[in-house]
Amino acid sequence: MIFRLLIILIIWAQMGLAQEGYSALSRFIPNGSYARDVVFSGIEIRIQHSQGVPFRIYTLDAPKRLILEFNAVTFAGLEEDVFLRSQSITGVRAGALKSGWSRMVFDLARPMSVDSAGVTVASETAQAELIIRLSKTDEERFAAAAKKPAALQTVVTTPRDASNADQFVVVLDPGHGGIDPGAVVGEAHEADLMLSLTREIRDILRKSDGVQVHLTRDEDVFVSLEDRVSTAHALSADLFISLHADIVTDGQAFGTTVYTLSETASDEATAKLALRHDRGEILFGVDLRGADDEVSGILIDLARLETTPRSKELAGAVVDAVLMEFGRVNSRPIRHANFSVLKAPDIPSILVEAGFMSSKQDLENLKSPEWRTRFSRALVAGILDWYLSDAALAPLRRQ
């Protein structure tokens, strides 16, 4: 599968591991680590290590390589023979990077595509197993997916925040709540489903070092759009993500869709969706549609000149991660419209429709704890992908 950069965050299985004596450095474990050919499909790679840590995976061309980077793993005892059972792997090596990450390189005999990569962590021992599956692809697709590593080597992993220099502040906004249940299908309420999903995303993000996560609501209460945006400002948020699962009455819609702010809508369905979101707000006592008139339009335009492309990059990173996890998203996964909840001019903001409750399959997914966990991990992967890229570009942006 073609992807520009997959960042997958798999940290500790429990919030208290650091306090229980686990360090941030994980050890490579030879026993149980291997690579093998899978008939008619490709390669399976399994890497055992003493505890789960953040990692990222990508491919490079000329020569063809699979790159794994961990934050961080020591590779004492690594013998390449255990990974040379696969005829598609011709060499293996590992070492440390200056940034504090460590790198593992697999030389590939033929073009391969990363189908999946994920970690399981044993609850009692915290030992982790990274499982990677690759499939055969052609030269053209491999070359399109392969990326140069230079930007990764200079990534700044310490976030910048005006009030908390060591924290990357994320505000998650579970849509609706209280007197506003959102979409309703049978016994399922959008507000309840989004609160459950957002809590899970928060819990995964909080396990990451240097990330501070806040929710605009953590119970079934009504919060105005204005207060949701104000919360992000008060916390000096580095990004804002609003989560929804709407109903489409005209036609059909399914799969994850990500929206960014624009004065004009990308399509009629998105325009109607934005109006419906704002109409619900008006019904419950607040109208934010004219809020821009209260502040200087020039200052807002200047701020959005910087944040709009960053929001679009965030949307792309989230869509890439969800597509990598599930193999499908909406047929037009990135759209834009004048959503009031995205109007913070100085904070990169997106609205994520995790699925559409008007779709039977999407509704089953949203109700499934297993699906919500997978979606949450994918969203976190997208957030971290964007964050690392955004941090690397920060010195180039207008001060």
Buried (B, 14 or more C-beta within 10 A) or exposed (E): BBBEBBBBBBBBBEEEBBEEEBEBBBBBBBEEBBBBBEEEEBBBBBBBBBBBBBBBBBBBBEEBBBBBBBBBBBBEEBEBEBBBEBEBBBBBEBEBBEBEBBBBBBBBEBBBBBBBBBBEBEEEEBBBBBEBBBBBBEEEEBBBBBBEBEEBBEBBBEBEBEEBEEBBBBBBBBBBBEEBBBBEBEEBBBBBBBBBBBBBBBEBBEBBBEBBBBBBBBEBEBBBBBBBBBBBBEBBBBBBBBBBBBBBEEEEBBBBBBBBBBEEBBEEBBBBBBBBBBEBBEEBEBBBBEBBEEEEEEEBEEBBEBBBBBBBBBBBBBBBBBBBBBEEBBEEBBBBBBBBBBBBBBBBBBBBBBBBBBBEEBBEBBBEEEBBBBBBBBBBBBBBBBBBBBBBEEEEEEE
